[in-house]
Amino acid sequence: TVECSPCMLRDCPIDHRCMTRISAGEVFERAAIILNY
């Protein structure tokens, strides 16, 4: 996680760390948990 998360800004004033420091696998794992897959 990053200190500014979650900000929900469309234009990041930093460098989109919250989006670039997460892998597709991590997203899939969390989505599977949320969706009870």
Backbone as a printed PyTorch tensor [residue, N CA C, xyz], in Angstrom:
tensor([[[  0.8320,  -1.1960,   0.0000],
         [  0.0000,   0.0000,   0.0000],
         [  0.8690,   1.2490,   0.0000]],

        [[  0.2860,   2.3170,  -0.4110],
         [  0.9850,   3.6010,  -0.4130],
         [  0.2400,   4.5710,   0.4860]],

        [[  0.9560,   5.5630,   0.9780],
         [  0.3910,   6.4800,   1.9730],
         [ -0.7970,   7.2870,   1.4690]],

        [[ -0.9100,   7.5030,   0.1870],
         [ -2.0050,   8.3260,  -0.3440],
         [ -3.2290,   7.4970,  -0.7340]],

        [[ -3.1540,   6.1990,  -0.5790],
         [ -4.2280,   5.3140,  -1.0210],
         [ -5.3360,   5.2170,   0.0160]],

        [[ -6.5670,   5.1390,  -0.3290],
         [ -7.1460,   5.3230,  -1.6600],
         [ -7.5230,   6.7820,  -1.8860]],

        [[ -7.1130,   7.3360,  -2.9870],
         [ -7.4170,   8.7530,  -3.2230],
         [ -8.5340,   8.9480,  -4.2470]],

        [[ -8.6970,   8.0040,  -5.1770],
         [ -9.7400,   8.0580,  -6.2090],
         [ -9.5760,   9.2170,  -7.1920]],

        [[ -8.3840,   9.7690,  -7.2980],
         [ -8.1490,  10.8460,  -8.2550],
         [ -7.9070,  10.2730,  -9.6470]],

        [[ -8.4820,  10.8890, -10.6540],
         [ -8.2680,  10.4530, -12.0330],
         [ -6.8520,  10.8020, -12.4840]],

        [[ -6.3650,  11.9780, -12.1230],
         [ -5.0170,  12.4190, -12.4710],
         [ -4.1520,  12.3970, -11.2210]],

        [[ -3.1900,  11.4940, -11.1990],
         [ -2.3300,  11.3150, -10.0290],
         [ -1.2660,  12.4080,  -9.9650]],

        [[ -1.1510,  13.0830,  -8.8130],
         [ -0.1270,  14.1090,  -8.6710],
         [  1.2660,  13.5220,  -8.4090]],

        [[  1.3480,  12.2210,  -8.1910],
         [  2.6420,  11.5760,  -7.9150],
         [  3.0630,  10.7680,  -9.1480]],

        [[  2.7540,   9.4790,  -9.1680],
         [  3.1450,   8.6330, -10.3110],
         [  2.3640,   7.3180, -10.3890]],

        [[  1.1530,   7.3150,  -9.9130],
         [  0.2770,   6.1330,  -9.9370],
         [  0.9090,   4.9200,  -9.2490]],

        [[  1.5880,   5.1420,  -8.1330],
         [  2.2250,   4.0440,  -7.4000],
         [  1.2320,   2.9560,  -7.0200]],

        [[  0.0220,   3.3600,  -6.6850],
         [ -0.9830,   2.3760,  -6.2620],
         [ -1.3740,   1.4410,  -7.4060]],

        [[ -1.1780,   1.8730,  -8.6350],
         [ -1.5240,   1.0450,  -9.7870],
         [ -0.3200,   0.2980, -10.3510]],

        [[  0.8630,   0.8700, -10.2290],
         [  2.0410,   0.2480, -10.8320],
         [  2.7650,  -0.7130,  -9.9010]],

        [[  2.4740,  -0.6650,  -8.6190],
         [  3.1490,  -1.5490,  -7.6630],
         [  2.3150,  -2.7640,  -7.2880]],

        [[  1.3410,  -3.1000,  -8.1000],
         [  0.5080,  -4.2680,  -7.8410],
         [  0.4950,  -5.1370,  -9.0930]],

        [[  0.5980,  -6.4340,  -8.8990],
         [  0.6330,  -7.3460, -10.0390],
         [ -0.7750,  -7.8120, -10.4040]],

        [[ -0.8950,  -8.3290, -11.6060],
         [ -2.1800,  -8.8700, -12.0490],
         [ -2.5970, -10.0350, -11.1560]],

        [[ -1.6410, -10.8140, -10.7090],
         [ -1.9320, -11.9310,  -9.8190],
         [ -2.5210, -11.4860,  -8.4950]],

        [[ -1.9930, -10.3980,  -7.9490],
         [ -2.5300,  -9.8660,  -6.6930],
         [ -3.9640,  -9.3810,  -6.8800]],

        [[ -4.2240,  -8.7330,  -7.9900],
         [ -5.5810,  -8.2610,  -8.2850],
         [ -6.5200,  -9.4510,  -8.4070]],

        [[ -6.0960, -10.4820,  -9.1260],
         [ -6.9280, -11.6660,  -9.3070],
         [ -7.2300, -12.3350,  -7.9690]],

        [[ -6.2110, -12.4930,  -7.1290],
         [ -6.4170, -13.1320,  -5.8260],
         [ -7.4260, -12.3780,  -4.9750]],

        [[ -7.3040, -11.0680,  -4.9140],
         [ -8.2410, -10.2630,  -4.1190],
         [ -9.6480, -10.3180,  -4.6990]],

        [[ -9.7550, -10.2540,  -6.0280],
         [-11.0710, -10.3150,  -6.6650],
         [-11.7270, -11.6670,  -6.4010]],

        [[-10.9470, -12.7360,  -6.4640],
         [-11.4830, -14.0700,  -6.2030],
         [-12.0160, -14.1710,  -4.7780]],

        [[-11.3200, -13.5760,  -3.8260],
         [-11.7800, -13.5860,  -2.4320],
         [-13.0910, -12.8170,  -2.3120]],

        [[-13.1330, -11.6400,  -2.8990],
         [-14.3350, -10.8040,  -2.8140],
         [-15.5270, -11.4850,  -3.4700]],

        [[-15.2780, -12.1580,  -4.5970],
         [-16.3600, -12.8050,  -5.3380],
         [-16.6290, -14.2310,  -4.8680]],

        [[-15.9050, -14.6790,  -3.8260],
         [-16.0400, -16.0510,  -3.3110],
         [-15.8350, -17.0810,  -4.4030]],

        [[-14.8040, -16.8920,  -5.1980],
         [-14.5140, -17.7790,  -6.3270],
         [-13.6130, -18.8950,  -5.9120]]])
